[in-house]
Amino acid sequence: MVSIQNLHKRFGKNQVLKGVDLSINDGGIFAVLGPNGSGKTTLIKSLLGMVIPNKGNITVLGENVKKNSNYRHQIDYLPQIANFPSNLKVKELIRMIKDLRGNTTEDLRLIKLFKLEPFLDKKLGNLSGGTKQKVNLVLTFMFDCPLIILDEPTTGLDPISLIRLKDLIQAEKAKGKTILITSHIMSFVEEVSDEIVFLLEGQIYFKGSISALKTKTNQPNFEHAIASILTDNHA
């Protein structure tokens, strides 16, 4: 599904990724974790072709990302910040994205799921952050792609919407899809993830199950295991 070999990325003097090697198989939920500045967003944007690495190779769905952009049509991507045109109505934005990416009726189900019916005629600039995030989720999940990338998907969501998001993620996993998630909410990560990839200072410190991480760090719970990594490496 995803293969990354010896990935390096520098922004000016700042070396963000330092030889990342990562292989992610078909199917399952993978959380990409790490402190701020660890390279998570740069890694995700490199997969999407939004950042051009200085060195290394990336293959997504059998396509080398440098040579072909067609693979992007097989990815559903939820950006961390939903920057929508403020003067567009919600229904106009959904229609526009369908015109760009292809027709679907899944938007109707997702609008109902996240209770967005009262907001369809409202302009995006007048919505709360949480409601914008629900619109963001509809735009992401209304297409049927084998790879889903969710960058901080829980931002601004109320508890009921969070439950619906978890159910949605599990339903997509049940279809055999591969889902990559970045999140700072450890309880969410622990609940949904099959494996975690922990980035630290531009390198992969750990890849595996949460139980294996607890064993490695000799910690009883997930949050303490993560804290142990950070403490040990900044002592």
C-alpha positions as CSV (number, residue, x, y, z in Angstrom):
1,M,0.0,0.0,0.0
2,V,2.7,2.5,1.1
3,S,6.4,2.1,0.9
4,I,8.9,4.8,2.0
5,Q,12.6,4.4,1.6
6,N,15.4,6.6,3.0
7,L,13.2,9.8,3.0
8,H,15.0,13.1,3.7
9,K,13.4,16.5,3.8
10,R,15.1,19.8,4.7
11,F,13.5,23.3,4.9
12,G,16.4,25.7,4.9
13,K,18.7,24.6,7.7
14,N,16.0,22.6,9.4
15,Q,16.3,18.9,8.6
16,V,12.7,17.6,9.2
17,L,12.9,14.0,7.9
18,K,16.2,12.1,8.4
19,G,16.1,8.8,6.4
20,V,12.6,7.6,7.2
21,D,11.9,3.9,6.1
22,L,8.4,2.8,6.5
23,S,6.2,0.1,5.0
24,I,2.4,0.0,5.5
25,N,0.4,-3.0,4.3
26,D,-3.1,-3.1,2.9
27,G,-5.9,-2.9,5.4
28,G,-5.9,-1.6,9.0
29,I,-5.6,1.6,11.0
30,F,-2.2,3.2,11.5
31,A,-1.6,6.2,13.7
32,V,1.4,8.4,13.0
33,L,2.4,10.0,16.3
34,G,5.1,12.3,17.5
35,P,5.7,15.6,19.3
36,N,5.3,18.9,17.4
37,G,8.1,19.3,14.9
38,S,8.8,15.6,14.6
39,G,7.9,15.5,10.9
40,K,4.4,14.0,10.9
41,T,2.8,16.6,8.6
42,T,5.8,16.7,6.3
43,L,5.6,12.9,6.0
44,I,1.9,13.0,5.2
45,K,2.3,15.8,2.7
46,S,5.2,13.9,1.0
47,L,2.9,10.9,0.5
48,L,0.3,13.3,-1.1
49,G,2.9,14.9,-3.3
50,M,2.4,18.3,-1.6
51,V,6.0,18.3,-0.4
52,I,8.9,17.2,-2.6
53,P,11.5,15.3,-0.6
54,N,15.3,16.1,-1.0
55,K,16.1,12.4,-1.1
56,G,14.4,9.0,-1.0
57,N,11.5,7.1,-2.7
58,I,7.8,6.9,-2.0
59,T,5.5,4.3,-3.6
60,V,1.7,4.6,-2.9
61,L,-0.6,1.9,-4.4
62,G,2.2,0.7,-6.6
63,E,2.9,4.1,-8.1
64,N,6.1,6.1,-7.6
65,V,4.8,9.5,-6.5
66,K,7.6,11.3,-8.4
67,K,6.6,9.9,-11.7
68,N,2.8,9.8,-11.6
69,S,0.1,11.9,-9.9
70,N,-2.8,9.5,-10.8
71,Y,-2.4,7.7,-7.4
72,R,-3.8,10.7,-5.7
73,H,-7.3,9.9,-7.1
74,Q,-7.2,6.8,-4.9
75,I,-6.7,8.7,-1.6
76,D,-9.3,10.4,0.6
77,Y,-7.5,13.2,2.6
78,L,-8.8,15.1,5.5
79,P,-6.5,18.2,6.1
80,Q,-5.8,19.4,9.6
81,I,-7.2,22.8,9.0
82,A,-10.4,23.1,6.8
83,N,-9.8,26.3,4.8
84,F,-13.0,26.6,2.9
85,P,-14.2,29.6,0.8
86,S,-16.1,31.6,3.4
87,N,-18.7,32.9,1.0
88,L,-19.8,29.5,-0.3
89,K,-22.8,27.6,1.2
90,V,-22.2,24.2,2.6
91,K,-24.3,22.5,-0.1
92,E,-22.4,24.5,-2.8
93,L,-19.1,23.3,-1.5
94,I,-20.2,19.7,-1.5
95,R,-21.6,20.0,-5.0
96,M,-18.4,21.6,-6.2
97,I,-16.2,18.8,-4.8
98,K,-18.5,16.2,-6.4
99,D,-18.1,18.0,-9.7
100,L,-14.4,17.8,-9.3
101,R,-14.0,14.3,-8.0
102,G,-17.0,12.4,-9.4
103,N,-20.6,11.9,-8.4
104,T,-21.6,10.0,-5.2
105,T,-24.7,9.7,-3.1
106,E,-22.7,9.0,0.1
107,D,-22.8,12.7,1.0
108,L,-26.5,12.3,1.8
109,R,-25.8,9.5,4.3
110,L,-22.9,11.4,5.9
111,I,-24.8,14.7,6.1
112,K,-27.5,12.8,8.0
113,L,-24.9,11.0,10.2
114,F,-23.3,14.3,11.3
115,K,-26.6,16.1,11.6
116,L,-25.6,18.8,9.0
117,E,-29.0,19.3,7.4
118,P,-29.7,22.6,9.2
119,F,-26.4,24.0,7.9
120,L,-26.6,23.2,4.2
121,D,-27.8,26.7,3.3
122,K,-25.4,28.5,5.6
123,K,-22.2,30.1,4.4
124,L,-19.0,28.3,5.5
125,G,-17.6,31.6,7.0
126,N,-20.5,31.6,9.5
127,L,-19.9,28.1,10.9
128,S,-18.3,27.1,14.1
129,G,-15.0,25.2,14.0
130,G,-16.7,22.0,15.0
131,T,-19.3,22.3,12.2
132,K,-16.6,23.0,9.7
133,Q,-14.9,19.8,10.8
134,K,-18.0,17.8,10.2
135,V,-18.2,19.3,6.7
136,N,-14.6,18.3,6.3
137,L,-15.4,14.8,7.3
138,V,-18.3,14.5,4.8
139,L,-16.0,15.7,2.0
140,T,-13.4,13.1,3.0
141,F,-15.6,10.0,3.4
142,M,-18.1,10.5,0.6
143,F,-15.7,8.9,-1.9
144,D,-14.7,5.3,-1.9
145,C,-10.9,5.2,-2.0
146,P,-8.6,2.4,-0.7
147,L,-6.3,4.8,1.2
148,I,-7.7,7.3,3.7
149,I,-5.4,9.9,5.4
150,L,-6.9,11.8,8.4
151,D,-4.8,14.6,9.8
152,E,-6.1,15.4,13.3
153,P,-9.7,14.3,12.5
154,T,-11.1,14.8,16.0
155,T,-10.5,18.6,16.1
156,G,-13.5,20.5,17.4
157,L,-15.8,17.5,17.5
158,D,-18.4,17.1,20.2
159,P,-18.6,13.7,22.0
160,I,-21.5,12.3,19.9
161,S,-19.8,13.3,16.6
162,L,-16.6,11.7,17.9
163,I,-18.4,8.4,18.4
164,R,-19.8,8.6,14.9
165,L,-16.3,9.3,13.5
166,K,-14.9,6.2,15.3
167,D,-17.8,4.0,13.9
168,L,-17.1,5.5,10.4
169,I,-13.4,4.7,10.6
170,Q,-14.1,1.1,11.8
171,A,-16.7,0.6,8.9
172,E,-14.0,1.7,6.4
173,K,-11.5,-0.6,7.9
174,A,-14.0,-3.5,7.6
175,K,-14.1,-2.8,3.8
176,G,-10.4,-3.6,3.7
177,K,-9.2,0.0,3.5
178,T,-5.9,1.4,4.9
179,I,-6.3,4.4,7.1
180,L,-3.5,6.7,8.3
181,I,-4.3,9.0,11.2
182,T,-2.4,11.7,13.0
183,S,-3.7,12.8,16.4
184,H,-2.7,14.3,19.7
185,I,-5.6,12.6,21.5
186,M,-4.0,9.4,22.9
187,S,-7.3,7.9,24.0
188,F,-8.7,8.1,20.5
189,V,-5.5,6.6,19.0
190,E,-5.5,3.8,21.5
191,E,-9.2,3.0,20.8
192,V,-9.0,2.9,17.0
193,S,-5.4,2.0,16.0
194,D,-4.1,-1.4,14.9
195,E,-0.5,-0.1,14.8
196,I,1.3,3.1,15.7
197,V,4.3,4.7,14.0
198,F,6.1,7.1,16.4
199,L,8.3,9.8,14.8
200,L,10.9,11.6,16.8
201,E,13.2,14.3,15.4
202,G,12.6,13.2,11.8
203,Q,13.2,9.4,12.4
204,I,11.0,6.5,13.2
205,Y,11.5,5.5,16.8
206,F,8.9,2.8,17.0
207,K,6.5,0.9,14.7
208,G,4.2,-1.8,16.0
209,S,1.2,-2.4,18.3
210,I,0.4,-0.4,21.4
211,S,0.9,-3.5,23.6
212,A,4.4,-3.9,22.1
213,L,5.2,-0.3,22.9
214,K,4.0,-0.7,26.5
215,T,6.3,-3.8,26.7
216,K,9.3,-1.9,25.1
217,T,8.9,1.1,27.5
218,N,7.9,-1.1,30.5
219,Q,4.9,1.2,31.1
220,P,1.4,0.1,32.2
221,N,-0.6,2.3,29.8
222,F,-0.3,4.0,26.5
223,E,0.0,7.6,27.6
224,H,2.8,6.7,30.0
225,A,4.6,4.8,27.3
226,I,4.5,7.8,25.0
227,A,5.7,10.1,27.9
228,S,8.5,7.6,28.6
229,I,9.8,7.9,25.0
230,L,9.8,11.7,25.2
231,T,11.4,11.8,28.6
232,D,14.1,9.3,27.8
233,N,15.0,11.2,24.6
234,H,15.1,14.6,26.2
235,A,16.7,13.8,29.5
